[in-house]
Amino acid sequence: MDKFGKSQPVTRFEDIRLLTGHGNYIDDSTPEGALYAYVFRGQVAHGKIVELDVEDARAAEGVHLVVTCADLQASGMTCIMDGTVVDNRDGSKGAAPERPILARGKVRFVGEPVAVVVAETLEQAKDAAELIVLETEDLPAKLDLTTGGETLHEEAPDNQAFDWALGDEAASDAAFAAANRTVSVNIVDNRVIVNSMEPRGCFAEWDGTRLHLSYSGQGVWGLKAQLVDKFGLAAENIRVTTPDVGGGFGMKAFPYPEYFVVCHAARALGKPVRWTSDRTEAMMSDHHGRDLVTLAEMAFDETNKITAYRVHNRMNMGAYNSHFGQAIQTMLFSRVVMGVYDVQNVYMRTEGFYTNTTQVDAYRGAGRPEAIFVLECAIDRAARELGVDGWDLRRRNFIAPENFPYTSATGETYDVGEFDRVLTRAGEEADIAGYAARKASDAAKGLLRGQGLCYYIESILGDPSEGAKVEFNEDGTASIYVGTQSNGQGHETVYVQFLSDQTGIPVEMISVIQGDSDRIEQGGGTGGSRSVTNQANATLATVDKMVAAFKPYLAEKMGVDESDLTFDDETFRAPGSNLTPSFLQAAAMARADGRTDLLVHEARATLPGRSYPNGAHVAEVVVDPETGQAVLDRYTVVDDFGNLINPMLAEGQVHGGVAQGVGQALTEHVGYDDEGQLLTASFMDYALPRAADIPNISFTPEPVPSTANPMGMKGCGEAGTVGAMAAMANAVTDALWDRGVRQADMPYTPLRIWEFLKDAPVAAE
């Protein structure tokens, strides 16, 4: 038996529960009799608050409380949201304007929370909100990614949040001056809305001493720390829980204003209070994703080796610093800015700008999809301008297997990689040999076929430390307590499967406990594709402690020397004894003997290094030039995820990630008018991809086991999105190139493609 898992494609254990309506989401778990909170939001993008009158709302039928920022301040609560700040190029700190929990003095984006009404029913809360008087002196909306315009914050009078850089600018300039050829391309990464299946929601309870917040999120400990800070309560008097979560994708990883206000209301009233976002509310107030424009430049020598790479990003922060907003397109983008290519001369600059729009923060991949999108579009453009094959240009510049471990220009230490091998497998699986015939067949019908390649690499993020606890229960079962949080990825299956592989405990006898700060003291939550690798590493450490703890006890029971006792991942054995107790049997013996110390085992472990999943995505699209309709016809993925515990779950993660990347490329786009009004605030206007938009996705693992963890694993949760955008963009560009289109920005809707073709110069010969 393989020590680190059998790598079996086990069907998800939680699916029957979730698919038959037995999931336990926020709205399922809310206490009976909880009051309803409704958020009154700003309706203009930018304006000074002249009057905010909530007295009529307070007097309305069924209303128990109306909360404004002044009320939060009067309660002694800290009313400012936290936000990461990066260093500017000149060594100063990025701007740190205050982001109030509820609007104070100004409203800065449509949907900003201004007041919260708490009533006996949701309808009463909504009716009362209609009685709130909010008068604003409207100001011009700032929407472009440049300095200047109407100032949003006094702390950033020119609306620039930061000007950050990494690398040696002078060396980069010198390399470009000495280059044989240079290539540049402007790239737009359009704004998207995350649209998790379950909108954000929470409820809070106060028993006079302790505060309990339950919310739909990606980890309980970070929010608990925020509650300690905002309310000044002792940590032991705060409990945070998370039930089943219907999708997170990074958007639910951080605190939002509503959670703090609901807690305040529950504490003020001594009654449980609940809040759930509706879809339009979510589209206005959930943190958005992407939204940046980039100038990417590459320098080449006479052999087509890349000698330098420059990237200049301009990113949209939205109206405020969101929790991780300044870090996304700076530090996180830089992790994989040079991808899988052997180039040390890299200079990256990112400027962030405040606009009168919703904040932008982490969305599946958080900076790494954006970096790979830019890089892989740039190298595809370079291949065209150099007159060489894009597959060959990539191979020419890959980091060679013998050069690992390899330290990238931005300080990442890639432990292993066989990129040429993975790319070759992708070519086989995608049948690139048959592409010319497919293209010719479509051309005969008046259609344009294009093929797009992306070779991505991802840097796994998050706390490298995690804990696990295994408890043997009185009913003969076992529980594993984990510090990560499932958002629908299948954690209940993979953690049970892994523990069963290591201990021999039958999977049906194991349950997973997660998302409760009272029952689990510490955890890193879920994000950055960290969960399975970190949790498996902690589980291994816990199993080692379990074996070590049981050995002296069982040696005595079996009448053998402890040194002769072994555990074979299923049973304990020793020469001279016919007893072969399993862990469950050993635990039952210990319980009978009063050895309660053997019934609970806990350990923390730290990964020695990050893992770097990588792989190739190959997309083929067919464009009808008469209508502009682009159809994704074929999609092939070959991934190096190292060793897999459950290939079926990994494939599911890839499929979901690809769908999100394809959605951004083909249909999804956030639109604002000139006054900052959100034009895409419902599914009538914001187009998620439908089943018909996504073909069967071919997924093939090509593992190169990681040396950065004892399991040889590499995280896979975000990889599908990291590779999908560039594969799609390159495919559409390929389809349109011979018709003279040189700049084609996402989303590739029929109207946009039709306009690209209409406005293109004379087609290339």
C-alpha positions in Angstrom: 0.0 0.0 0.0 1.2 3.5 -0.9 1.8 5.3 2.4 0.5 8.6 1.0 -2.9 7.5 -0.3 -4.3 5.1 -2.8 -5.2 7.8 -5.4 -8.7 6.3 -5.9 -11.4 8.3 -7.7 -13.9 8.0 -4.9 -17.4 9.5 -5.4 -18.0 12.4 -3.0 -19.5 11.3 0.2 -21.3 14.6 0.8 -23.1 14.7 -2.6 -26.2 12.7 -1.5 -26.7 15.0 1.4 -26.3 18.2 -0.6 -28.2 17.1 -3.7 -31.2 15.8 -1.8 -31.8 19.1 0.1 -30.2 18.0 3.3 -27.4 20.6 3.3 -27.1 22.9 6.3 -26.5 26.4 4.9 -26.9 29.7 6.7 -30.6 30.0 6.0 -31.1 26.4 7.2 -29.2 26.9 10.5 -30.6 30.3 11.6 -32.1 30.2 15.1 -35.9 30.2 15.2 -37.4 33.6 15.9 -34.3 35.5 14.6 -35.0 39.1 13.6 -34.3 40.1 10.0 -31.7 42.7 9.0 -32.1 44.6 5.7 -29.3 46.9 4.4 -30.2 50.3 3.1 -27.6 51.2 0.5 -26.4 54.3 -1.3 -27.9 54.8 -4.7 -25.4 57.2 -6.2 -21.8 56.5 -7.0 -20.3 59.6 -5.4 -22.0 62.2 -3.1 -21.7 64.1 0.2 -24.3 63.0 2.7 -26.3 66.1 3.5 -29.0 64.4 5.5 -29.6 60.9 6.9 -32.9 60.7 8.8 -33.9 57.3 10.1 -36.5 58.3 12.7 -39.6 57.4 10.6 -38.0 54.0 9.9 -37.4 53.5 13.7 -41.0 54.1 14.3 -42.3 51.7 11.6 -44.2 48.6 12.4 -42.2 45.6 13.5 -38.9 47.5 13.6 -36.6 46.8 16.6 -33.5 48.8 15.6 -32.1 51.0 12.9 -28.3 51.3 12.8 -26.2 54.0 11.3 -22.4 54.7 11.5 -23.1 57.2 14.3 -24.9 54.4 16.3 -21.9 52.1 15.9 -19.6 54.9 17.1 -21.8 55.7 20.1 -21.6 52.0 21.1 -17.9 52.2 21.4 -17.3 49.9 18.5 -14.4 50.3 16.1 -16.1 51.3 12.9 -13.3 51.1 10.3 -12.7 48.1 8.0 -9.1 46.7 7.7 -7.2 46.8 4.4 -3.8 45.6 3.4 -1.3 48.4 2.3 1.7 47.8 0.1 4.9 49.9 -0.2 5.3 52.4 -3.0 8.3 52.5 -5.3 9.7 55.5 -3.3 9.5 53.5 0.0 6.4 55.3 1.3 3.3 53.4 2.2 0.3 53.1 -0.1 -2.7 55.2 0.7 -4.8 54.0 3.7 -8.1 56.0 3.6 -10.7 55.0 6.2 -13.4 52.6 5.0 -16.3 52.9 7.4 -18.5 49.9 8.2 -21.5 52.1 7.3 -21.1 55.2 5.2 -20.0 58.3 7.0 -19.9 61.8 5.4 -19.9 60.4 1.8 -21.1 57.6 -0.3 -18.5 56.3 -2.7 -20.1 53.5 -4.8 -23.6 52.4 -5.6 -24.5 49.8 -3.1 -22.4 51.1 -0.2 -24.1 50.2 3.1 -25.5 53.3 4.8 -27.9 52.0 7.4 -29.3 48.6 8.6 -32.9 48.0 9.6 -33.7 45.2 12.0 -37.4 44.0 12.1 -39.5 41.0 12.9 -39.9 40.1 9.2 -37.9 40.9 6.1 -40.9 42.6 4.5 -41.2 45.0 7.5 -37.5 45.7 7.4 -37.7 46.5 3.6 -40.8 48.7 4.2 -39.1 50.6 6.9 -36.0 51.2 4.8 -38.3 53.0 2.3 -38.9 55.6 5.0 -35.2 56.5 5.4 -34.3 59.9 4.1 -30.9 60.1 2.5 -30.1 63.3 0.8 -26.7 63.7 -1.0 -24.9 66.4 -2.9 -23.9 64.5 -6.0 -20.3 64.6 -7.1 -18.7 63.5 -10.4 -18.0 59.8 -10.6 -14.4 58.8 -11.0 -14.2 55.7 -13.2 -10.9 55.8 -15.2 -7.6 54.3 -14.2 -5.5 57.5 -14.2 -4.6 60.1 -11.6 -6.9 63.1 -11.2 -10.6 63.5 -11.3 -12.9 64.2 -8.4 -11.1 63.1 -5.2 -12.6 60.2 -3.4 -10.4 60.4 -0.3 -8.5 63.2 1.3 -5.7 60.7 2.0 -5.3 60.1 -1.8 -6.1 63.5 -3.4 -5.0 62.3 -6.9 -7.0 59.0 -6.4 -3.8 56.9 -6.6 -3.8 54.1 -4.0 -0.2 53.0 -4.6 2.6 52.9 -7.1 4.5 49.6 -6.4 7.4 47.9 -8.2 9.6 44.9 -8.2 12.9 44.3 -10.0 15.7 46.4 -11.4 14.3 49.0 -13.7 17.7 50.2 -15.0 18.8 46.6 -15.8 15.5 46.0 -17.6 15.9 49.1 -19.7 19.4 48.1 -20.6 18.3 44.6 -21.7 15.6 46.1 -23.9 18.1 48.5 -25.5 20.4 45.7 -26.3 17.7 43.3 -27.5 17.6 41.8 -31.0 13.8 42.1 -31.1 11.2 43.5 -28.7 7.5 42.8 -28.6 4.8 44.7 -26.7 1.1 44.2 -26.2 -1.7 45.9 -24.3 -4.0 43.6 -22.4 -7.3 44.2 -20.7 -8.5 41.9 -17.9 -12.2 42.7 -17.6 -14.0 43.1 -14.3 -16.2 40.2 -13.2 -18.7 39.4 -10.4 -18.1 36.2 -8.5 -21.8 35.0 -8.2 -21.4 32.2 -5.7 -24.5 29.9 -5.8 -25.2 30.8 -2.2 -25.1 34.5 -1.6 -23.3 35.9 1.5 -25.2 35.7 4.7 -24.9 35.5 8.5 -26.7 35.4 11.8 -25.5 36.5 15.3 -26.5 35.7 18.8 -25.7 37.3 22.2 -26.3 35.6 25.5 -25.2 38.5 27.7 -21.6 37.3 27.8 -20.7 35.6 24.6 -21.1 36.6 21.0 -21.8 33.9 18.4 -21.5 34.8 14.7 -22.2 32.2 12.0 -21.5 33.2 8.4 -21.0 31.8 5.0 -17.3 32.0 4.6 -13.9 30.4 4.1 -12.5 30.2 7.6 -13.6 31.3 11.1 -10.4 32.4 12.8 -9.6 35.5 10.8 -13.1 36.9 11.3 -13.0 36.0 15.0 -9.8 38.1 15.3 -11.7 41.0 13.6 -14.6 40.7 16.0 -12.2 40.8 18.9 -10.7 44.0 17.5 -14.0 45.7 16.5 -15.9 44.9 19.7 -13.2 44.8 22.3 -14.4 41.5 23.6 -12.1 38.8 25.0 -11.4 36.1 22.5 -13.0 33.4 24.8 -16.2 35.4 24.6 -16.5 35.1 20.8 -17.5 32.1 18.8 -17.5 32.0 15.0 -19.0 29.1 13.1 -19.5 28.2 9.4 -22.1 25.7 8.2 -22.2 24.3 4.7 -21.1 26.9 2.2 -22.4 27.2 -1.4 -19.3 28.5 -3.1 -16.7 31.0 -2.0 -14.0 31.4 -4.7 -12.0 33.9 -2.6 -14.8 36.4 -2.4 -16.0 35.0 0.9 -12.5 34.9 2.5 -12.6 38.3 4.1 -14.9 40.3 6.5 -17.7 42.5 5.2 -19.6 45.3 6.9 -22.8 43.4 7.3 -21.3 40.8 9.6 -20.2 43.5 12.1 -23.5 45.3 12.0 -25.5 42.1 12.5 -23.3 41.3 15.6 -23.9 44.8 16.9 -27.7 44.5 16.5 -27.8 41.1 18.2 -25.8 42.4 21.1 -27.9 45.6 21.4 -31.2 43.7 21.3 -30.3 40.5 23.1 -32.0 38.7 20.2 -30.7 36.6 17.3 -30.4 38.6 14.1 -30.1 37.2 10.6 -29.1 38.6 7.2 -28.9 37.1 3.7 -28.0 39.0 0.6 -30.3 38.9 -2.4 -28.7 38.5 -5.9 -28.8 42.1 -7.0 -27.5 43.2 -3.6 -24.7 40.7 -3.9 -23.8 42.0 -7.4 -23.5 45.5 -6.0 -21.7 44.7 -2.7 -19.7 41.5 -3.0 -16.1 42.3 -3.9 -15.6 42.0 -7.6 -12.6 40.4 -9.4 -9.9 41.2 -11.9 -10.2 44.7 -13.6 -6.8 45.8 -14.7 -5.0 46.9 -17.9 -1.5 45.9 -18.6 1.4 46.9 -21.0 3.5 43.8 -21.3 6.9 43.9 -23.1 9.4 41.1 -24.0 13.0 41.4 -25.2 14.6 38.6 -27.3 18.1 37.7 -28.5 18.9 36.4 -31.9 18.0 32.8 -30.9 14.5 33.8 -29.7 15.5 33.5 -26.0 13.7 35.9 -23.8 16.2 38.2 -22.2 13.9 40.6 -20.3 10.3 41.0 -19.4 8.5 44.2 -18.3 5.0 44.5 -17.0 3.1 47.7 -16.1 -0.3 47.2 -14.5 -3.0 49.7 -13.8 -5.5 48.2 -11.5 -9.0 49.3 -10.3 -9.2 49.3 -6.5 -12.9 50.3 -6.4 -13.9 52.9 -3.9 -11.8 51.6 -0.9 -9.0 49.4 0.0 -10.6 46.0 0.3 -9.1 43.5 2.7 -6.4 42.2 0.4 -7.0 44.5 -2.5 -3.6 46.2 -2.7 -1.8 42.9 -2.5 -3.6 41.1 -5.3 -2.1 42.7 -8.4 1.3 43.4 -6.7 2.7 40.8 -4.4 0.4 37.9 -5.5 0.7 38.8 -9.2 4.5 38.8 -8.9 4.6 35.2 -7.6 4.3 33.8 -11.1 4.9 36.9 -13.2 7.6 35.0 -15.3 5.7 31.7 -15.3 7.6 28.7 -16.4 10.3 30.6 -18.4 14.0 30.8 -17.6 14.3 34.6 -17.4 15.9 36.5 -14.5 15.6 40.1 -15.8 12.1 41.0 -14.8 10.6 44.4 -13.9 7.1 44.8 -12.7 5.2 47.9 -11.8 1.6 48.2 -10.6 -0.4 51.3 -10.0 -3.7 51.2 -8.1 -6.5 53.7 -8.5 -9.6 54.5 -6.5 -12.8 54.7 -8.5 -16.5 55.0 -7.6 -17.1 51.3 -8.1 -17.4 48.3 -5.8 -14.1 47.1 -4.3 -12.0 44.6 -6.1 -10.3 41.7 -4.2 -9.5 38.0 -4.5 -11.3 35.9 -7.1 -10.3 32.3 -7.8 -6.5 32.5 -8.2 -6.1 36.0 -6.8 -3.4 37.6 -8.9 -1.9 34.4 -10.4 -4.6 34.1 -13.2 -4.0 37.7 -14.0 -0.2 37.3 -14.3 -0.4 34.1 -16.4 -3.1 35.7 -18.6 -0.8 38.6 -19.4 2.3 36.5 -19.8 0.8 33.8 -22.1 -1.0 36.4 -24.3 2.3 38.3 -24.6 4.3 35.2 -25.6 1.6 34.3 -28.1 1.9 37.7 -29.6 5.7 37.4 -29.6 5.5 34.2 -31.5 3.4 35.8 -34.2 5.7 38.8 -34.5 8.8 36.7 -34.5 7.3 34.4 -37.1 7.8 31.2 -35.1 5.5 28.6 -33.7 4.1 29.4 -30.2 4.6 25.9 -28.9 8.2 26.0 -30.0 8.8 29.4 -28.5 7.6 28.2 -25.2 9.8 25.1 -25.3 12.8 27.3 -26.2 12.3 29.3 -23.0 11.1 26.7 -20.5 13.1 26.2 -17.4 15.0 22.9 -18.0 14.4 19.9 -15.7 18.1 19.8 -14.7 17.9 23.4 -13.4 15.5 22.6 -10.5 15.3 23.6 -7.8 15.0 27.0 -9.6 14.7 30.4 -7.9 12.6 32.7 -10.1 13.3 36.4 -10.6 10.7 37.2 -8.0 12.0 34.8 -5.4 9.8 31.7 -5.8 11.7 28.4 -5.4 10.2 26.0 -7.9 11.1 22.5 -6.6 10.5 20.4 -9.7 9.1 20.7 -13.2 9.0 18.9 -16.5 7.2 21.4 -18.6 8.2 20.0 -22.0 6.9 16.6 -21.0 3.6 18.0 -19.9 3.3 20.2 -23.0 4.0 17.2 -25.3 1.3 15.2 -23.6 -1.1 18.1 -24.0 -0.4 18.2 -27.7 -1.2 14.5 -28.0 -4.4 14.8 -26.0 -5.6 17.9 -27.9 -4.8 16.2 -31.3 -2.9 19.2 -32.6 -1.8 17.0 -35.5 -5.5 17.1 -36.7 -6.0 20.8 -36.1 -5.1 21.9 -39.7 -7.8 19.6 -41.1 -10.4 20.9 -38.6 -9.5 24.5 -39.5 -9.8 23.8 -43.2 -13.1 22.0 -42.8 -14.5 25.1 -41.0 -13.0 27.5 -43.5 -14.9 25.7 -46.3 -18.1 26.6 -44.3 -17.1 30.2 -44.0 -16.1 29.8 -40.3 -12.9 30.8 -38.5 -11.3 28.2 -36.2 -8.6 29.3 -33.8 -6.4 27.4 -31.3 -5.1 28.9 -28.1 -2.4 27.5 -25.8 -1.6 28.5 -22.3 1.1 27.0 -20.1 0.5 28.1 -16.6 2.2 27.7 -13.2 0.6 28.6 -9.9 2.1 29.4 -6.5 0.2 27.9 -3.6 -0.6 30.6 -1.0 -1.7 30.9 2.6 -0.4 29.8 5.9 2.0 26.8 5.4 1.0 25.6 8.9 -2.1 23.6 9.8 -3.4 21.4 12.5 -5.5 18.2 12.7 -7.1 16.4 15.6 -8.4 12.9 15.6 -10.9 11.8 18.3 -12.2 8.3 18.9 -15.9 8.6 19.9 -17.9 6.5 22.4 -20.0 5.0 19.5 -17.0 3.5 18.0 -16.5 6.1 15.2 -13.7 8.6 14.7 -13.8 12.3 14.0 -11.1 14.4 12.3 -11.1 18.1 13.2 -9.6 20.3 10.5 -8.5 24.0 10.2 -9.7 24.5 6.6 -13.2 25.2 5.4 -15.1 23.5 2.6 -16.9 25.7 0.2 -18.1 22.8 -1.9 -14.8 21.3 -3.0 -15.4 17.9 -1.5 -13.3 18.2 1.7 -15.5 15.7 3.6 -14.5 13.1 1.0 -10.8 13.8 0.6 -10.0 14.2 4.3 -11.9 11.0 5.2 -10.3 9.1 2.3 -6.8 10.3 3.3 -7.2 9.5 7.0 -8.6 6.1 6.1 -5.7 5.4 3.9 -3.2 6.2 6.7 -5.0 4.4 9.5 -7.2 1.7 8.1 -10.3 3.2 9.8 -13.2 2.6 7.4 -14.4 5.7 5.6 -17.9 5.2 6.8 -16.7 5.4 10.4 -15.0 8.8 10.0 -16.7 12.3 10.2 -15.2 15.7 9.5 -15.5 18.5 12.0 -14.8 22.0 10.6 -15.8 25.6 10.9 -16.2 26.1 14.7 -13.8 28.3 16.6 -14.9 26.7 19.9 -14.1 23.2 18.8 -11.0 24.0 16.8 -8.6 26.3 18.4 -6.6 27.4 15.3 -6.8 27.1 11.5 -5.7 28.8 8.3 -9.1 28.5 6.5 -9.4 27.9 2.8 -7.9 30.0 0.1 -4.9 30.0 -2.3 -5.3 26.2 -3.1 -3.8 25.5 0.3 -6.4 23.2 1.8 -5.7 19.6 0.9 -1.9 19.8 0.9 -1.8 21.6 4.2 -4.5 19.4 5.8 -3.0 16.2 4.6 0.4 17.2 6.0 -1.2 17.9 9.4 -3.0 14.6 9.2 0.2 12.7 8.6 1.7 14.4 11.7 -1.3 13.5 13.8 -1.3 9.8 12.6 2.4 9.6 13.6 1.5 10.8 17.1 -1.4 8.3 17.2 0.9 5.4 16.3 3.6 6.6 18.8 1.0 7.0 21.6 -0.7 3.6 21.1 2.5 1.5 20.7 3.6 1.2 24.4 0.0 0.6 25.4 -0.6 -2.1 22.8 2.8 -3.7 23.4 1.8 -4.3 27.0 -1.6 -5.6 26.0 -0.1 -7.9 23.3 2.8 -9.1 25.5 5.5 -8.0 23.1 8.4 -5.5 23.1 7.4 -2.1 21.8 10.4 -2.1 19.4 8.9 -5.2 17.7 5.5 -3.6 17.2 4.7 -2.2 13.8 1.7 -0.5 12.1 1.1 -1.3 8.5 -1.5 1.5 7.8 -4.3 -0.9 8.8 -3.4 -2.9 11.9 -0.7 -3.2 14.6 1.4 -6.3 14.4 4.3 -8.0 16.2 6.1 -11.3 15.9 5.0 -13.7 18.6 1.5 -12.3 18.9 -1.6 -13.4 17.0 -3.4 -10.1 18.0 -3.7 -7.6 15.1 -5.8 -4.7 16.5 -7.0 -2.0 14.2 -7.1 1.6 15.4 -10.8 1.4 16.2 -10.2 -1.8 18.2 -7.2 -0.3 20.0 -9.3 2.7 20.9 -12.1 0.5 22.2 -9.6 -1.3 24.4 -8.2 2.0 25.7 -11.7 3.3 26.5 -12.5 0.1 28.5 -9.2 0.5 30.4 -9.9 4.1 31.2 -7.1 5.4 29.0 -8.8 8.5 27.9 -5.5 10.0 27.0 -5.4 7.7 24.0 -8.7 8.8 22.6 -7.7 12.2 21.3 -4.6 13.0 19.3 -3.6 16.4 17.8 -0.7 17.8 15.9 0.4 20.8 13.9 2.7 20.7 10.9 4.3 23.2 8.6 5.1 22.6 5.0 8.7 23.1 4.2 7.9 24.9 0.9 5.1 25.9 -1.4 4.0 23.6 -4.2 3.7 24.8 -7.8 1.0 23.1 -9.9 1.4 23.7 -13.6 0.1 22.5 -16.9 -1.1 23.2 -20.4 -4.6 24.3 -21.5 -5.5 24.0 -25.2 -8.7 25.7 -26.4 -10.3 25.6 -29.9 -13.0 28.1 -30.8 -15.0 28.5 -34.0 -16.1 32.0 -35.0 -19.0 32.8 -37.3 -17.8 36.1 -39.0 -21.3 36.9 -40.1 -22.7 37.0 -36.5 -19.6 37.3 -34.4 -20.6 34.2 -32.4 -17.7 32.4 -30.9 -18.3 28.7 -29.9 -15.8 26.8 -27.7 -15.5 23.6 -29.6 -12.7 21.7 -27.8 -10.9 22.1 -24.5 -8.0 20.0 -23.3 -6.1 20.2 -20.0 -3.0 18.3 -19.0 -2.0 19.1 -15.4 0.9 18.3 -13.2 -0.7 18.2 -9.8 1.9 15.8 -8.3 0.4 12.9 -6.4 -3.4 13.0 -6.2 -5.5 11.6 -3.3 -8.7 11.6 -5.4 -8.3 12.2 -9.2 -12.1 12.6 -9.5 -12.2 15.6 -7.1 -9.2 17.2 -8.8 -10.9 16.9 -12.2 -14.0 18.5 -10.7 -12.0 21.4 -9.5 -10.4 21.8 -12.9 -13.8 21.7 -14.7 -15.2 24.4 -12.3 -12.1 26.6 -12.7 -12.1 26.3 -16.5 -15.8 27.2 -16.6 -15.1 30.4 -14.6 -12.2 31.3 -16.9 -14.3 30.6 -20.0 -17.2 32.6 -18.6 -15.0 35.6 -18.2 -13.7 35.2 -21.7 -17.0 34.7 -23.5 -19.9 36.2 -21.6 -19.1 37.8 -18.3 -18.5 41.5 -17.9 -19.3 44.2 -15.3 -20.7 47.4 -16.8 -21.0 50.8 -15.2 -22.5 53.9 -16.9 -20.8 57.3 -16.8 -22.4 58.1 -13.5 -21.1 55.0 -11.8 -24.5 53.1 -11.9 -24.0 49.3 -12.1 -25.7 48.2 -15.4 -25.2 44.5 -14.8 -27.0 43.9 -11.5 -29.1 40.9 -12.4 -28.8 37.7 -14.4 -30.8 39.5 -17.1 -27.8 41.7 -17.7 -24.8 39.7 -16.4 -24.3 36.6 -18.4 -22.9 33.6 -16.6 -21.8 30.7 -19.0 -24.5 28.2 -19.6 -24.1 24.5 -20.1 -24.2 24.9 -23.8 -21.2 27.3 -23.7 -18.9 24.6 -22.2 -17.9 21.5 -24.1 -16.7 18.3 -22.5 -13.4 19.2 -20.9 -10.6 16.7 -21.4 -8.5 16.3 -18.2 -5.3 14.3 -18.0 -2.9 14.2 -15.0 0.8 14.1 -15.8 2.3 14.1 -12.3 5.7 15.2 -11.3 5.6 14.7 -7.5 6.5 17.7 -5.5 9.5 17.5 -3.2 8.2 20.4 -1.0 5.9 18.1 1.0 6.0 14.5 2.1 2.9 13.6 0.0 4.4 14.8 -3.3 1.2 16.8 -3.8 0.4 20.1 -5.5 -2.7 22.2 -4.8 -5.3 22.2 -7.6 -8.2 24.3 -6.5 -7.5 27.4 -8.7 -5.5 25.9 -11.5 -8.4 25.7 -14.0 -9.0 29.4 -13.9 -5.3 30.3 -14.0 -4.9 28.5 -17.4 -8.3 29.2 -19.0 -8.3 32.9 -19.7 -5.2 33.0 -21.8 -6.1 29.8 -23.6 -9.4 31.4 -24.6 -7.9 34.7 -25.5 -5.2 33.2 -27.6 -7.8 30.9 -29.4 -10.0 33.8 -30.3 -7.0 35.9 -31.4 -5.8 33.0 -33.6 -9.3 32.7 -35.2 -9.4 36.5 -36.0 -5.7 37.1 -36.9 -5.9 36.3 -40.6 -8.8 38.7 -40.9 -6.6 41.5 -39.7 -7.7 41.8 -36.0 -4.7 42.6 -33.8 -6.3 43.7 -30.6 -9.2 41.6 -29.2 -10.1 42.1 -25.6 -12.4 40.0 -23.5 -15.3 39.4 -23.2 -15.7 37.9 -26.7 -19.4 38.5 -27.1 -20.9 38.3 -30.6 -21.2 42.1 -30.8 -17.6 42.7 -29.8 -16.2 40.1 -32.2 -18.4 41.4 -35.0 -17.1 44.9 -34.3 -13.5 43.6 -34.2 -13.9 42.2 -37.7 -15.8 45.2 -39.0 -13.1 47.6 -37.8 -10.1 45.5 -38.8 -7.7 46.7 -41.5 -7.4 44.7 -44.7 -6.9 41.0 -43.9 -3.3 39.8 -43.8 -2.1 38.1 -46.9 
